[in-house]
Amino acid sequence: MPETVNEAAASALPLAGIKVMDLSRALAGPYAASLLSDMGATVTKVESIKSGDSSRSWAPFDGEHSLYFDSANRGKASIAVDFYTPEGKKILWDLAVASDVLIENFRPGILPSTGLDPEKLRQANPGLIIASVTGFGPTGPLSQAAGLDQVAQGMSGLMSVTGLDAEHMYRVGVPIVDLVTGIYTAFGIATSLAGRERGARAGGDSAGDQPKGAGAGSAVSASLLETGLSLSAFQGQQYLSTGEVPVPQGNSHPVLSPYGVFKSADIPLIIAVGSEKQWVQLCGLLGAPELAGHADYATSRLRTVHRAALQERIDGLLARQTAATWLAELRAAGIPAGPIYNYAQAFADPQVQHLGMVQQVRRADGSALPLLRGPVSVGGRAPAVAKAPPALGQDTLEVLEGLGLSAAQIAGLLAAGVVYDGAPSSAAAGGVRGG
């Protein structure tokens, strides 16, 4: 069996007792659900019996296991269902009615075709929070268009400020829009849960036809395009306020200097000067205190205007010592600085190892999986990975039992190919392949 977190520790987390039905696929929605799992929610990943989450077939692979899927689906149970049979729709309905949160990323209007009409669901479960992730938003001329991370990076302007210069624009090296959309979705769900709880306290037992202790649910919506635009920060604000269109600045900060990548005697390093005090300290550390009073470098704005000349001057001064020596001195002086790591170096760094970001779990087939935990600690305690990413349908029997189905009923559903429990015999009946 896969390793799980200590039950006592899990019960102390803020979202302990919250049930999440994860109908989403790929990255943004599943990542949101994993973040909720980190905080103690019980997450059931509901997948199509025909193929499961599409990301199960995406590289990179560890044997038969998609590491793309594994990276975004920690802490979940999995049930595989035929969405379009009457029996399958009944299972989806029962799961939704028993949940606090439903996460989906179908195109707008598709969810009701699975039998999960939001209005009818809320009649049956007034406290249900339905979170929808789309490419371009729930309305508008592109609402029905397919959207993926890089498309949103391009359309939102994010790629236009990432790269060497205006002729060489790059995507961010990880699917940043998908990931942040997942974070925004989890944030929207968490705030809705808090609002529901406050509504329950305010309404007490007289809150209409709601169950005792329940507040009203709500709809949460996030889209890749809105996320990409929200990441524009001061770059987008520059255009909105001045009409000036920002361009890529390579590895230099667009408005602060010196702030970027510099050369040392051996390897590049990052130095980030964010205040006048740090600028004066840097000049002294480099053995060139006169730079602090130079007319071209007297303010942050002037240093940015004369960035090229300043970069050359600092590179020349840094060439006297190795990056490791400079990093020790810069950090001792309180100036933000760091190396440029590849992932092997990042995971080997003593600070990263001290934080315990990598945890060891085992999949249902017994294979070992080193997995990143969630990044948010609560009450001084870092989150544990509650459960290894699930094989397709590995928890089907347990989930159906939790819905009150008898052994005979479950056996009938398995035999009819309505559900899949991960067993080879069931795969033959249902025509599925685990990821």
C-alpha positions as CSV (number, residue, x, y, z in Angstrom):
1,M,0.0,0.0,0.0
2,P,1.2,3.6,-0.6
3,E,2.6,5.4,2.4
4,T,0.3,7.9,4.1
5,V,0.8,10.7,6.6
6,N,0.2,10.2,10.3
7,E,-3.6,10.4,10.9
8,A,-3.2,12.5,14.0
9,A,-1.1,15.1,12.2
10,A,-3.5,15.2,9.3
11,S,-6.5,15.8,11.6
12,A,-4.8,18.9,13.0
13,L,-4.5,20.6,9.6
14,P,-6.9,23.5,8.7
15,L,-8.9,21.7,6.0
16,A,-9.2,18.3,7.9
17,G,-12.7,16.9,7.2
18,I,-13.2,18.9,3.9
19,K,-14.0,16.6,1.0
20,V,-12.8,17.6,-2.4
21,M,-14.0,16.0,-5.7
22,D,-11.3,16.6,-8.3
23,L,-12.7,16.2,-11.8
24,S,-9.9,18.2,-13.4
25,R,-7.1,17.1,-15.7
26,A,-3.6,18.1,-16.7
27,L,-2.1,20.7,-14.3
28,A,-3.9,23.8,-13.0
29,G,-6.9,22.0,-11.5
30,P,-5.0,19.0,-10.2
31,Y,-2.3,21.3,-8.7
32,A,-5.0,23.2,-6.8
33,A,-6.4,20.0,-5.4
34,S,-3.0,18.9,-4.2
35,L,-2.5,22.2,-2.4
36,L,-5.8,21.5,-0.6
37,S,-4.6,18.0,0.2
38,D,-1.5,19.6,1.8
39,M,-3.8,21.4,4.2
40,G,-5.7,18.3,5.2
41,A,-8.5,18.0,2.7
42,T,-9.6,14.5,1.6
43,V,-9.3,14.6,-2.2
44,T,-10.9,12.1,-4.5
45,K,-9.6,12.3,-8.1
46,V,-12.4,11.2,-10.4
47,E,-11.0,10.0,-13.8
48,S,-12.5,8.7,-17.0
49,I,-12.4,4.9,-17.2
50,K,-11.4,5.2,-20.8
51,S,-8.0,6.9,-20.4
52,G,-7.8,8.6,-17.0
53,D,-6.2,12.0,-16.7
54,S,-4.5,12.9,-20.0
55,S,-1.3,13.8,-18.2
56,R,-0.8,10.1,-17.3
57,S,0.5,9.7,-20.8
58,W,2.9,12.7,-20.7
59,A,6.7,12.6,-20.4
60,P,9.0,12.4,-18.5
61,F,8.5,8.8,-17.4
62,D,9.9,6.6,-14.7
63,G,9.1,3.2,-16.1
64,E,5.4,3.2,-16.8
65,H,4.8,6.1,-14.4
66,S,4.3,9.7,-15.8
67,L,6.4,12.0,-13.6
68,Y,4.3,14.9,-15.0
69,F,1.2,13.3,-13.5
70,D,3.1,12.5,-10.3
71,S,4.3,16.0,-9.8
72,A,0.7,17.4,-9.6
73,N,-1.3,14.7,-7.9
74,R,0.1,14.0,-4.5
75,G,-2.3,13.3,-1.6
76,K,-5.2,11.9,-3.6
77,A,-7.4,8.9,-4.0
78,S,-8.4,7.8,-7.5
79,I,-11.7,6.4,-8.8
80,A,-12.1,5.5,-12.5
81,V,-15.7,5.8,-13.8
82,D,-17.5,5.7,-17.2
83,F,-18.9,9.2,-17.1
84,Y,-21.5,8.6,-19.8
85,T,-23.4,5.6,-18.5
86,P,-26.5,6.1,-16.2
87,E,-24.7,4.2,-13.4
88,G,-21.6,6.2,-13.9
89,K,-23.5,9.5,-13.8
90,K,-25.2,8.4,-10.6
91,I,-21.7,7.7,-9.0
92,L,-20.6,11.2,-10.1
93,W,-23.7,12.8,-8.6
94,D,-23.4,10.9,-5.3
95,L,-19.8,11.9,-5.0
96,A,-20.6,15.6,-5.7
97,V,-23.4,15.7,-3.2
98,A,-21.2,14.2,-0.6
99,S,-18.4,16.8,-1.2
100,D,-17.6,20.2,0.1
101,V,-15.7,21.2,-3.1
102,L,-15.9,20.2,-6.8
103,I,-13.0,21.2,-9.1
104,E,-13.4,20.9,-12.9
105,N,-11.7,22.2,-16.0
106,F,-14.1,21.3,-18.8
107,R,-15.0,23.9,-21.3
108,P,-17.8,26.2,-20.0
109,G,-21.2,24.4,-20.3
110,I,-19.8,20.8,-20.5
111,L,-20.2,20.0,-16.8
112,P,-24.0,19.5,-17.0
113,S,-23.5,16.9,-19.7
114,T,-21.9,14.6,-17.1
115,G,-25.0,14.9,-15.1
116,L,-23.6,17.5,-12.8
117,D,-25.7,20.6,-13.4
118,P,-24.5,23.2,-10.9
119,E,-28.0,24.5,-10.0
120,K,-29.3,21.0,-9.3
121,L,-26.2,20.1,-7.3
122,R,-26.7,23.2,-5.1
123,Q,-30.3,22.2,-4.5
124,A,-29.1,18.9,-3.2
125,N,-26.0,20.3,-1.5
126,P,-26.4,24.0,-0.8
127,G,-22.9,24.2,0.7
128,L,-21.1,22.9,-2.3
129,I,-18.3,25.1,-3.7
130,I,-17.8,24.5,-7.5
131,A,-14.4,25.7,-8.8
132,S,-14.0,25.9,-12.6
133,V,-10.7,26.4,-14.4
134,T,-10.8,27.5,-18.0
135,G,-8.4,28.8,-20.7
136,F,-9.9,32.2,-21.4
137,G,-12.7,32.8,-18.8
138,P,-16.3,31.6,-18.6
139,T,-17.7,34.2,-21.0
140,G,-16.5,36.1,-24.1
141,P,-15.5,35.3,-27.7
142,L,-12.8,32.8,-26.7
143,S,-14.7,31.1,-23.8
144,Q,-15.1,27.9,-25.8
145,A,-11.6,27.8,-27.2
146,A,-8.9,25.4,-25.9
147,G,-6.2,27.0,-23.9
148,L,-2.9,25.8,-22.5
149,D,-0.1,27.3,-20.6
150,Q,2.1,28.6,-23.4
151,V,-0.8,30.0,-25.3
152,A,-1.7,32.0,-22.1
153,Q,1.9,33.0,-21.7
154,G,1.9,34.4,-25.2
155,M,-1.5,36.1,-25.1
156,S,-1.0,37.7,-21.7
157,G,2.2,39.5,-22.6
158,L,4.3,37.4,-20.2
159,M,6.5,36.0,-23.0
160,S,7.0,39.6,-24.4
161,V,9.1,40.5,-21.3
162,T,10.9,37.2,-21.0
163,G,14.1,36.6,-23.0
164,L,17.2,38.3,-24.2
165,D,15.6,41.2,-26.1
166,A,12.6,42.1,-28.3
167,E,13.8,39.8,-31.0
168,H,14.3,36.8,-28.7
169,M,11.3,36.2,-26.5
170,Y,11.0,33.0,-24.5
171,R,8.4,31.0,-22.5
172,V,9.1,30.6,-18.8
173,G,10.9,27.3,-18.4
174,V,8.1,25.8,-16.3
175,P,4.3,26.0,-16.9
176,I,4.1,29.0,-14.6
177,V,0.6,30.1,-15.7
178,D,-0.9,26.6,-15.0
179,L,0.8,26.5,-11.6
180,V,-0.3,30.0,-10.5
181,T,-3.8,29.3,-11.8
182,G,-3.8,26.3,-9.5
183,I,-2.6,28.5,-6.6
184,Y,-5.3,31.1,-7.4
185,T,-8.0,28.4,-7.6
186,A,-6.9,26.9,-4.2
187,F,-7.0,30.4,-2.8
188,G,-10.5,31.0,-4.1
189,I,-11.7,27.7,-2.7
190,A,-10.1,28.4,0.7
191,T,-11.7,31.9,0.9
192,S,-15.0,30.4,-0.1
193,L,-14.8,27.8,2.6
194,A,-14.0,30.5,5.1
195,G,-17.0,32.5,3.8
196,R,-19.2,29.5,4.0
197,E,-18.1,28.9,7.6
198,R,-18.8,32.5,8.5
199,G,-22.2,32.2,6.9
200,A,-23.0,29.1,8.9
201,R,-22.0,30.9,12.1
202,A,-24.1,33.9,11.2
203,G,-27.1,31.9,10.1
204,G,-27.1,29.3,12.8
205,D,-30.0,26.9,12.5
206,S,-32.2,29.3,10.7
207,A,-30.2,29.5,7.5
208,G,-33.1,28.6,5.1
209,D,-33.2,25.1,4.0
210,Q,-29.5,24.5,4.5
211,P,-28.3,21.6,6.7
212,K,-27.5,22.5,10.3
213,G,-24.1,24.2,10.5
214,A,-23.8,24.7,6.8
215,G,-23.3,28.0,5.0
216,A,-24.0,28.7,1.3
217,G,-21.6,27.4,-1.3
218,S,-20.3,29.5,-4.1
219,A,-18.8,29.4,-7.6
220,V,-15.1,30.0,-8.0
221,S,-13.7,30.7,-11.5
222,A,-10.1,31.1,-12.6
223,S,-8.6,31.1,-16.1
224,L,-5.2,30.9,-17.6
225,L,-5.5,34.2,-19.5
226,E,-6.6,36.1,-16.3
227,T,-3.7,34.5,-14.4
228,G,-1.2,35.5,-17.1
229,L,-2.4,39.0,-17.1
230,S,-2.3,39.2,-13.3
231,L,1.3,38.3,-13.4
232,S,2.2,41.4,-15.4
233,A,2.8,43.3,-12.1
234,F,4.6,46.6,-12.8
235,Q,5.3,45.7,-16.4
236,G,1.6,45.7,-17.2
237,Q,1.1,48.8,-15.0
238,Q,3.8,50.6,-16.9
239,Y,1.8,50.2,-20.2
240,L,-1.5,51.0,-18.6
241,S,-0.2,54.2,-17.0
242,T,2.3,55.5,-19.5
243,G,1.6,53.7,-22.8
244,E,5.1,52.4,-22.9
245,V,5.4,48.8,-24.0
246,P,8.0,46.9,-21.9
247,V,10.6,44.7,-23.6
248,P,12.7,41.8,-22.3
249,Q,15.8,42.8,-20.3
250,G,17.6,39.4,-20.3
251,N,18.8,38.6,-16.9
252,S,18.8,42.1,-15.6
253,H,15.9,43.5,-13.5
254,P,13.9,45.9,-15.7
255,V,13.8,48.8,-13.2
256,L,16.5,48.2,-10.5
257,S,20.2,48.2,-11.0
258,P,22.6,46.6,-10.2
259,Y,20.2,43.6,-10.0
260,G,20.8,40.6,-12.2
261,V,23.5,38.1,-13.3
262,F,27.2,39.1,-13.0
263,K,30.5,37.4,-13.8
264,S,33.0,36.3,-11.2
265,A,36.4,34.6,-11.4
266,D,34.7,31.3,-12.2
267,I,30.9,31.1,-12.5
268,P,28.1,33.7,-12.8
269,L,26.2,34.8,-9.7
270,I,23.1,36.8,-9.0
271,I,23.3,40.1,-7.0
272,A,20.1,41.9,-6.2
273,V,20.6,45.5,-4.9
274,G,17.2,46.7,-3.7
275,S,18.0,49.9,-1.7
276,E,20.5,52.8,-1.6
277,K,22.0,51.4,1.6
278,Q,22.8,48.1,-0.2
279,W,24.2,50.0,-3.1
280,V,26.7,51.8,-0.9
281,Q,27.5,48.5,0.9
282,L,28.2,46.8,-2.4
283,C,30.5,49.5,-3.6
284,G,32.6,49.2,-0.4
285,L,32.6,45.4,-0.6
286,L,33.9,45.6,-4.2
287,G,36.7,47.9,-3.1
288,A,35.3,50.8,-5.1
289,P,33.5,53.1,-2.7
290,E,33.9,56.0,-5.2
291,L,31.2,54.3,-7.4
292,A,28.5,55.2,-4.8
293,G,29.1,58.9,-5.4
294,H,29.6,58.7,-9.1
295,A,27.2,61.1,-10.9
296,D,26.0,58.4,-13.3
297,Y,25.1,56.0,-10.5
298,A,23.8,58.3,-7.8
299,T,20.2,57.0,-7.9
300,S,18.5,53.7,-8.8
301,R,17.0,55.4,-11.9
302,L,20.4,56.7,-13.1
303,R,22.0,53.3,-12.5
304,T,19.3,51.7,-14.7
305,V,19.9,54.3,-17.4
306,H,23.7,53.6,-17.3
307,R,23.2,49.9,-16.7
308,A,25.6,48.6,-19.5
309,A,28.6,50.6,-18.2
310,L,27.9,49.7,-14.6
311,Q,27.6,46.1,-15.5
312,E,31.0,46.1,-17.1
313,R,32.5,47.9,-14.2
314,I,31.1,45.5,-11.6
315,D,32.0,42.4,-13.7
316,G,35.6,43.6,-13.7
317,L,35.7,44.0,-10.0
318,L,34.0,40.7,-9.4
319,A,36.6,38.9,-11.6
320,R,39.1,39.2,-8.7
321,Q,37.5,36.4,-6.7
322,T,35.4,33.2,-7.1
323,A,31.6,33.2,-6.8
324,A,31.7,31.2,-3.6
325,T,34.0,33.9,-1.9
326,W,31.8,36.7,-3.1
327,L,28.6,35.0,-2.0
328,A,29.9,34.6,1.5
329,E,30.9,38.2,1.7
330,L,27.7,39.5,0.1
331,R,25.5,37.5,2.4
332,A,27.5,38.5,5.4
333,A,26.8,42.2,4.4
334,G,23.1,41.5,4.0
335,I,23.1,42.0,0.3
336,P,20.8,39.4,-1.5
337,A,22.9,37.1,-3.7
338,G,22.9,33.6,-4.9
339,P,24.2,31.1,-7.5
340,I,22.4,29.9,-10.6
341,Y,21.7,26.2,-9.9
342,N,20.6,23.4,-12.1
343,Y,18.0,21.1,-10.4
344,A,20.7,18.7,-9.3
345,Q,22.5,21.5,-7.5
346,A,19.3,23.0,-6.2
347,F,18.2,19.8,-4.5
348,A,21.7,19.2,-3.1
349,D,21.8,22.7,-1.5
350,P,22.1,22.5,2.4
351,Q,19.3,25.0,2.9
352,V,16.9,23.0,0.6
353,Q,17.8,19.8,2.4
354,H,17.3,21.4,5.8
355,L,13.8,22.4,4.7
356,G,12.9,18.8,3.9
357,M,11.2,19.7,0.6
358,V,11.8,16.2,-0.9
359,Q,9.9,13.4,0.8
360,Q,10.1,9.7,0.0
361,V,6.8,7.9,-0.7
362,R,5.8,4.6,-2.4
363,R,3.3,4.2,-5.1
364,A,0.6,1.5,-5.0
365,D,2.9,-0.9,-6.9
366,G,5.6,-0.5,-4.3
367,S,7.9,1.6,-6.5
368,A,9.8,4.4,-4.7
369,L,9.1,8.1,-5.5
370,P,11.0,11.1,-4.2
371,L,8.3,13.8,-4.3
372,L,8.2,17.5,-3.5
373,R,6.0,18.4,-0.6
374,G,3.7,21.5,-0.6
375,P,5.5,24.8,0.0
376,V,3.2,26.3,2.7
377,S,3.7,25.6,6.4
378,V,1.0,26.1,9.0
379,G,1.6,26.4,12.7
380,G,5.3,26.0,12.3
381,R,4.8,22.6,10.7
382,A,5.7,21.9,7.0
383,P,3.1,19.8,5.2
384,A,3.7,16.1,4.7
385,V,2.7,14.3,1.5
386,A,-0.5,12.6,2.6
387,K,-0.4,9.9,-0.1
388,A,1.6,9.1,-3.2
389,P,0.0,10.0,-6.5
390,P,-2.6,7.3,-7.2
391,A,-2.6,4.7,-9.9
392,L,-5.7,4.9,-12.1
393,G,-8.7,3.6,-10.1
394,Q,-6.6,2.3,-7.2
395,D,-9.1,3.6,-4.6
396,T,-12.3,2.8,-6.6
397,L,-13.5,0.1,-4.1
398,E,-12.9,2.2,-1.1
399,V,-14.6,5.3,-2.6
400,L,-17.7,3.3,-3.6
401,E,-17.9,1.7,-0.2
402,G,-17.8,5.2,1.3
403,L,-20.9,6.0,-0.8
404,G,-22.7,3.1,0.8
405,L,-22.6,0.6,-2.1
406,S,-22.7,-3.1,-1.1
407,A,-20.0,-5.6,-2.3
408,A,-22.6,-7.1,-4.7
409,Q,-23.3,-3.7,-6.2
410,I,-19.6,-2.9,-6.6
411,A,-19.0,-6.2,-8.2
412,G,-21.8,-5.6,-10.7
413,L,-20.4,-2.2,-11.6
414,L,-16.9,-3.7,-12.1
415,A,-18.3,-6.5,-14.3
416,A,-20.3,-4.0,-16.4
417,G,-17.2,-1.9,-17.0
418,V,-18.8,1.1,-15.3
419,V,-15.9,1.5,-12.9
420,Y,-12.3,0.3,-12.8
421,D,-10.3,-0.7,-9.7
422,G,-6.8,-0.9,-11.1
423,A,-6.8,-4.7,-11.3
424,P,-5.6,-6.3,-14.6
425,S,-8.8,-8.3,-14.9
426,S,-10.9,-5.1,-14.6
427,A,-8.7,-3.4,-17.2
428,A,-9.5,-6.1,-19.7
429,A,-13.2,-5.6,-19.0
430,G,-13.2,-1.9,-19.1
431,G,-10.6,-1.3,-21.8
432,V,-8.3,0.9,-19.7
433,R,-4.6,1.2,-19.1
434,G,-3.2,2.6,-15.9
435,G,-0.7,5.5,-16.2
